């Protein structure tokens, strides 16, 4: 690869990453406002978590659909069409959500139309970058999403005291519209690739092929346990830091919610570095090695975090940043490994199967986290015990991820990844 080609690829990736950042502005806007919406909408912690779960369930169905559509019609075409739907649904949620019921329905619909910028984007990167650079490229793409999560928290925290949570939602909902425009720029010269199939291949059942691919399924199961932890963390970290701020400073609900969102944004900066670092490390050290190390560190953080709520805020935020670094660091590695364990014609189907399991588990996690909070609160447990048990509900499941990855590492097919580096 010459320098000119590398420069063009990097420029293309920057535009695509900017688009992804814009799309994800709506992803964490609700999480930042949970401390205010709970009393205003009369919700329990379980109901508040269920709204976030509705988004994840919608996102799950979206990812399943776009994965198969990308295989059939091309990743570029699916990316662009779904972007328009994502722009519309995000603004409808921002304008009309006003209760638990409308929030759950409209945020679920927002998730339903938001998957087109994820798996088709990963497929586009897999088409453009060779395995030696693919992990880093996907790492940058996932880091771009983390940048959007952090920016949404900053915007929501800063704007809510000025224009209210709805005004902040509207500003964040403008992100998908900007993302659509940036995607049109990024992909203007990118071909829409539909991988040709022989007659025999056309008769294949893609889901059956993926389910029968044991190495790919081990990656999928590892990703599933990872998603339980990661999506639960993203849903509840702003509320946790808000509770920590109120616990240590005695701030009002609005001030604590604003501060919690800002602190969570700082913590999410760690996830940006984690995505890039994890992708780079997997290219250098191997996919399974990187996944096992980062997943083990992340699970340990989940098991410990809630018990540390009474630490000084600056130290707690630093720990949350490290936690985010580890929890998101292996996300791009799972995505890259899939492309190296299945035929190109089935990558979309593989991502769809992965989405059913991974985001299905991740959609339940915020709700279960909220149920644990409610149960501990009903038992009049201390904040330390309440949050400690809730975070453990993520960590216990997350421990299964490195176990599944270790089993993959023992298989000869693991040599297919990262040019032979397992």
N, C-alpha and C positions, 0 to 999 in steps of 0.2 A: 504494500500500500504506500503510495507516494504522499508527500506532505500536502499537496493540493486536495487530494481525496480526503485525507484525514481532517483537513480544515473544513471542507464542505460538510462532512458527516457531523463534526462538532457543532457547526452552525445550525444544521438541521435539528440536532438534538436539543440545542438551547431553545429554539422556537417551540418545539414540541413540549419541552419541560415548562416553559412559560404558560403554555396553554393548560397543562395539567394543574399548575398552581392555581390558575384562575378558576378552573372547574371545582376545585376542592374547597373554595372559600365557604360554600354552604354546608360542607360536611360536618364542621364542628361548631357552627354558630349556635345551634340548639344547646349543645353541651355546656357552652359558656353561660347560657341564660337559665339553666336548671334551678339554681338557688332562688331566682326571682319568680320563675313560672310555677314552681311547686305551690307556693301560697296563693298566687294570683289565680291559678286554674284549679285550686283545691285538690292537688294531687298528692298521693303517697309517694314514697321513694320508689316503690315497685312500679307505679303508673308512670312516673317520670322516666324510669329506665325502659319501660315498655315502648314509649314513643321513640327512643333511640333504637330499640330493637325493631320497631316497625320500619325505620329507615334501612336498617341492615337487611331485613327480609326483602324489602323492595329492591335493594341493591343486589341481593343474591339472585332474584329472578332475572334482573337485568343482565347480570354477568352470564348466567346460563344461556339466555337468548342470544346475546351478542357473540358469545364464543362460537356457537353453531353457525350463526349468520356470517361471521367473519370467514369461516372455512368455505362457506357456500358462495358468498358475494364479494369477498375481499375485505381486508381489515380497514383500508382507507375509506371505502364507501360507508361502512357501518359506523366508523368513527364520526364522520361528518354528519350523517343523518341523525344519529342519536344525540349529537351535540345540540341540535336545535330543540329537541324534546326536553333535554336537561335544562336549557335556558328558560323555557316556558314554565316547567313544573316548579323550579326553584322560586321564581317570582310569585307564583300562585300561593305557595306555602307562606312566604314572607308577608303577603298582603292579607291573607284570609284565615290563618290559624288563630283560634281564639279560645280553645278549651282542650281538655284531654282528648276528646273524640275527634275534633277537627284537626288537632295537632298530629295525632297518630295517623289519620287518614292521609292528610296532605304531606306530612314528612315521609310517610311510606311511599307515596307516589313520587316524591322527589328522589328518593333512593331508587325507585323503579326505573327512572330514566337517566340515572347517573353513571351506569356501568360502562357506557360506550367509550369513555375516555380512559378506561383502565386496560382490560384485556386486549382490545384491538390496538391500543398504544403499545403494549408489550409485544404483540405480534409484529407490528411495524418495526420495532427495534430489532427483533430477532431476524427479520428479513434483511435489514441493512447492515448489521454488525456481525462479524465472525466471532466464534466462541472465545478467542483469546481476549477480546475487548467487550464481549457481550455483558458480562457481569457488572463491569463498571458503568456501562451505558444504562443498564436497567437500574443500577444503584442511583444514578443521577435522576432518573425518571421518578423513582419512589421518593427521593429527597425533595423533588419539586412538589410532590403531594404534601409532604410534611411541612414545607414552607407555607403552603396554602392553609393547612390546619393552624399553624402558629399565627399567621397573618389574620385569620378569621377571629381567633381569640383576642388578639390585640385590638382589632377593629371593634369587636363586640364589647370588650371591656372599656375601651375609651369612649365609644359613642353612646352606650346605654345611659350613662348619667346625663348626657346632653339631649338625645333625641328619643330615648326609650329603647326597650328591646326590639320593638317592631321596626323602628327606624334603622337600628343596627342590622336586623335581618334583611331589610330591603337593600342596604348597601352590599352585604355579603352576597345576596341573590343576583346582583349585577355581575358577579364574577363569572358564572357560566356563559353569559353573553359575550364577555370579553374573551373567554376561552375559545368560544366558537370562532371568533374573528381571528385569533392567533393561530388556531388550527388550520384555517383556510390559507394563511400565509405559509405555515410550516410545510403543509402537504401539497402545495400548488404544483410542484414538479415531481411528486412521488407517485410512482405507478400503483394502480390498484391490482394487487397480485391475487389471482385465484390459482392455487396449485392444481395442475392437471392430474387426472386419475385414469388408470387403466380400467378396462371393463370389470376386472376382478376387484379392484380397489373401490370402484363405485358401488359395488354390491356389499361392501363391508358395513358393519354396524359400528359406527365410531365409538359409542359408549361401551359396547362390548369389548372392542379392541383395547380401550383404555383400562377398563376394569380387569382385563386379563394381563395387563402389563404390570407385573409385580413391582419392579423398581419404581415405576411412575406412581403407583399407588402408595408406596411407602413414603415418597416425597409428599404426596397428597395428604396422607394421614399426619405426617409431621407438620405440614402447613395448617391442618385443621386445628391441632392443639395450640399451635402458635397463634392462630386467628382468635381463638377463645380468649387468650390473654391480651392480645394487642387491641382488639376492638373493645373489650371491657375496659382496658386502661384508657383508651381515647375518650370513651363515654363519661368516665367518672373522675379522671384526674382533675379537671377544672373545679368540680364540686368538692373534691377532697381538699384541694389547696384553698378553696374558699372557706371550708370548715376550719382548716388549720389557721387561716388568717383571723377568723372570728374568735377562735379559741385562744390565740396568743395576743391579739390586739383589742378584742372587744368591739370590733367595728360593726356598723349597721349592716343590714342584709345587703343593701345595694352596694355599699362600699366594699364589703367582703366579696361579693360576687364579681365586682369589677377587678379587685385586686387578685382574686383567684384566677380569673381568666388571663390576666396579664402574667401572673407567675407560671401558669400552665403553658403559655406561649413561650416563655423563656425555656421551660423544660423541653418543649417540643423542638427547640433548636438542636438539642442533642440528637433527636431522631433524624434530622437532616444529615448531620455528620455520620450517623450510624449507617444510613442507607448507602452513602458513597463508600464509606470504609468497608462495610460488609461486602459490597460488590467487588471492590479492589482486592480485598483479602481472599475472596473465593477464587478469583482469577489466579492469584499467586500461590495460595496454600491448598486449594481444593474446596469443592462445594460442601461435602459432608463434614469435613473438619471444621469449617467456618460455622455451619449450622449448629453443630453440637456445642461448640464453645459458647456462641452467643445465646443460644436457647437456654443453656444451663444457667448462665449469668442472669438472664432475664427472669427466669422462674424463681431464682433465689431472691431477686429484688421484689417480685410480687408477694412472696411469702413474708417478707420483712417490712414492706413499706408502711402498712397501716399502723403497725405498732410504734412507729416513729413520729406520730402526729404532733407530739409535744416538743419536738426539736425546734431550735431557732429556725425561723422561716428561710433564711438564706441557705442554711445547711440542708433543709428539707427540699428546697428547689434544686440544689445541686445534686442531691440523690435522685430526684425525679428526672433530671436531665440525663444522668448516667443510665437510669432505668430505661428511658426512652431510646437512648443510644443503642442499648443492647436489644430491646424488644423489637425495634424496627430494623435493626442492622441486618438481620437474616432474611427479611421479607424479599428483597430482590434476589437473593440466592435461591429460594424456593422457586421463584418465577423463572430464573435462568435454567435451573436444573431440569424443569419440565421440558424446555425446548431441546434439551440434549438427550432425553430419554424416550421421546415419541417422534414418529415421522412428521415432517412439516405439514402434511395434509391433515393431520389430526391435532395440531396444536390448539386450535380453537376448542375442539371437543374436550381436550385434556384440561384446559382452563375452565370449561363449563363444569366438568365433574368436580374439579377442585373447588369451584365456587359453591356448589351445592353443599359440600361437606364443610369447607372452611368458613364461609360466610353464614352457613346455617348454624354452626356452632357459635360463631362470633355474634350472631344476632340474638342468641339466647343469653349470652354472657352478661350484658348490661342489666337485663331483667333479673337474672339470678343474683347479681351483685346488689341490686336494689332490694330484693326480697330478704337478703341477709341483713342489710341495714335496717329494714323494718322490723325483723325478728329481734335483732339485738336491741333496737330502740324500745320495743315493747317489753323486753326484759329489763329495761332501765340499766343497760350496761354503760360503762364509761365510754367516752369518745375513742379512747385508745383501743378498747376491746371491740367496739362496734366496727371501726374502720379496719382494725387488724384482721378480724374474721372475714370481712367483705373482700379485702385484697387477697386473702388466702384462697377464696373461692376461685380466683384466677390462677394462682400459682400452682395449686395441686394438679389441675388439669394440664398446665403448661409443662410440667415435668415429663409428660409422655412424649413430647416432641423430640428431645434428644434420644430417647429410647428408640423411636421409629427410625431416626436418622442413623443410629448405630447399626441397626439391622440392615439398612441399605448399604452402609459402608462395607459390610462383609460380602456383598454380592459382586460377582465379576462385572456386571453391567455398570457398576459405579465408575469404572474406568472410562466410560463414554463421556464423562463430564469433565469440563475444563481441560481438554486436550490430555486426558489421562491422569490428571490430578484429582483424586477422589474428594 
